[in-house]
Amino acid sequence: MIPEDRRDGPGADEDSTQLQAAGSVRKGCDTLAAQTPCGRLQSRRARIHQQINKELRMRTGAENLYREGTTVPMIPLGLKETKELDWSTALKELISGHFGEDGASYETEIRELTNLRQAVRTPSRSESGLELLTAYYNQLCLLDARFVTPARSLGLLFQWYDSLTGVPAQQRALAFEKGSVLFNIGALHTQIGARQDRGCPTGTSRAAESFQRAAGAFNLLRQKFSRAPSPDMSPASLSMLEQLMAAQAQECVFEGLSLPVPTAPRDCLAQLHLAQEAAQVAAQYELVHQAMIQPPVCSYVPFPWTTLVHVKAKHFRSLAHYHAAVALCDSPPAEAELLALEQVFLGPLPPSEPRGLMLPQELEERRKLGKAHLKRAILGQEEALRLHALGRALRRVDLLQAVLGQALRCSLTRYSELDLEDDFFEATEAPDIQPKTHRTLEVRAPSFSRVKVADIFHRLGPLSVFSAKNRWRLVGPVHVTRGEGGFGFTLRGDSPVLIAAVIPGGHAAAAGLQEGDYIVSVNGQPCKWWKHAEVVAQLKGVGDEGVSLQVVTLLPSAEPPSTGDRRPALRGLLRNQKECGWGTSVPVRASPRPLLGWGRKAKRDKTAGGLSPASQP
């Protein structure tokens, strides 16, 4: 959590750039979040102060809730916090026990993973911060595919603090870590959207896209998680957050249409579109408000959020009536606009059904109907101001009160222009405005493929074979000599290369090689990531003295470890891989596991990872 808003000034940018250039921090993290002991102490005091003020339970990003500008403030979501985590012991034990390699030789990889997680604790509120969170999420997917099985976890205790209440939650499932990072990706999108300048078309478009991405992240999280450990990640909360972000995105669409465009005069049809767009925003905020006041969400959603959503629903419902009144009174609708005008109040009617109440054609009748809509607008705006005054947090927001007051003054001015002295008849009852949007917004899931990462633990080998889901045994070193017909086996596949067939009675069969073995070392050189052509070229280059091979054989999940000449583990296998030049980045392979597997039973592969000899290319 970030206790106070630090404006992005030139000095902060220069300090961040210098620290990143020095290599001490990762790009995308907030380099000044906890730089000095004094700063850490102040942050701690601010966190305690916020916990005491429970009526203002708005964590990270709450400072952006009421930012300066000319538009209604948005609601950003705070980031979940976490403690430091020691990956070293658990990963070293797993690498040594299951993979048979020296866990101490992976100090560099473990340190890189630790630094990456440390950086995502304080991401910057920018696209770089999103890329940092996405990169860490992709690494977690790779860790899940390599080290986690349905029957065994890493044994680490992941602890995260609730974004809404600050209550800690912990689990030993790696999927909890993945879900918390995905939650922060959505929360960071909300903060980026709330910081946009929505006084221009570019700002409204960027804000709408940010809120769409946030809604997509919460939707994905709700679909993949079945048992939430904290209130902010429960299905009810995620559904409410998804609706809230969709409503805020729709509000950005309305604001973009409301911006003054000199080349486009505000005719009757344009005012009707604005009326329906405002009604659409109001309808969505009413749904959000209903979700917020339902248990169990109502017990932990901040009260200022609920009040602000209720105020917005009243405000945009009033704006819908205001624009409908302007459309009725300012300019008489053309013949082609009469149908659109009726649909604003009656909704689209099938051709077979007779039309209901026909709209008045006379100017005086339209004036009376417009006056009725202005009356409803004034009543709604007065109610919005009353709700605004109820909350102590909202009372301190001069911007929100200014926006509501300005809207009320405009309605009163219009009403005074239409109110005639000799008008002794009661105004007709104004019908509701039918909600409709002319720009349908779709929920957009985060683009994880946009950030390319290299598997930190790629030295362990391809995930298709060398993962905790598979069991294998090592053979070798096996010395094979060349005969008249070659070595007596055929190869196929890449990374690792597979022995497709062994000729009976040949040199390979005599050495103990079998069909389905994977070659992992040639003359002491690790070749887990070699292509087929590279292994063939290496074998062709050996002389009459033969070649020394190390191979592994995948075992069925129920088969016990074998003994004898085939050792049950890869202990000591390829310990000098870096000296052999095998340390380059490799492209990330898509994991066959679901995006989030927490709370769901993973299916076991029927053929020990799906890589039997018959399935190799």
C-alpha angles and dihedrals in degrees: 000000000000109000100200138020114260108194115227099250130170093257093056091049092051093050092048092049092050093049093048091048089053089056095237096119138030123253112260099032125109102255094191099049096100106359101136134033089242091053091049091050092050091049090051092051091048091051091052090048091053092050090054091053096064094167087066095049094157113128131186112004095021089115088066093055092089106029126161119271144091099275136078110277120255130223114243122188126236124241121250114247128220140185128244115280130209109217095171105087098042096045095044092051092048093047091049097041104040105021094038095225132122106273092201090064089066096063091115094053093047091049091051091052091048092050091049092053091046090054095051090058089076108027118176117247095249142079088280090060090051091050090051093052091045092050091052091047090053090050090052089054089054091048090050091052094047108036108022128079130178089252100042135039131193091265093234122134110228114200125190132170121235113255095219104037106018091232112146121239126187139187138165094228117107087214088069088060090048093048093049091051090048089051090053090050089057092043092051090052089056091052092049090049093050092052095056121110101243092185090091133050093248092054095049091049093051092046092050091050092049092052090046090054090048091052089050092052093051091045091052091047092050092051096048101040119071102171114039118201096200135040096245091058098046116118092249093052094045091049090051092047091049091053091046094053092045090052092049090050089052089050089056089054090054091048091051091053091046094057112110113256114190094204095051115064117210100249127170095274093051091052090050091053090051091049092054093044090052090049089051091053091047092050092052093048090050089057090049091050091051090051092049095053094049120095133283092020093054091062096064108019109106112257093229088060093054092046094047092049090050091049091050092051090054092042097052093042087056091047089054091057091044094055091044089055091049090051091052098045110030101058130005111248118249122239092261091050096055093083092049090047092054093048089058090065104023102031124227112321125202114248091241094058120080117245120259126215110359115221117247116265099194119090093232092052091049089050091055092048091048089050089053091052091049089052090055090046092053093048091050093048092049089051090050090053090049092052089047090056093051096069120069091210093052093044089066091056104094091176094060092046090049092053093048092045093050092051091050092050091051091052092047091049091051091046093052090052091054097040107096124197094232094047100113096155121101113251116253120253110267114229122230120270113246111234115236135153127208092201114053111207119213125206108252120206118218113273103238094169090061091075111062117205135179119231106258092210096043090129088074088068139251115335091230090073111009104062134110089254091068131063122207144165131223126236121192165283082272118184114217124182127204119252132189090279095041128257095325101248140083128223137211140164133039136257096036109019114227128219098233098185140002119210110232112245093014129125093263093053090049090052091054101255116149138198110270097032118137118223110229102165135030116193090338095311115121111237105173090123098037122122122236093256092052093054092045091050091050092051093048090054096059120099134221091294089076132222135286113227136185117199137176129212123208113234128210112258092247096046114104120230111279126228135208125055091353110070116216097231143035094248111165093002115155098342093162097056095129092053088054091056096252100136106096124124118264130201116268115252119217112253117234089217121096118270091254119016101178112130094007129099112243117222116244116234111252094215101042096272097344095276107112116151091257092059097052118107 
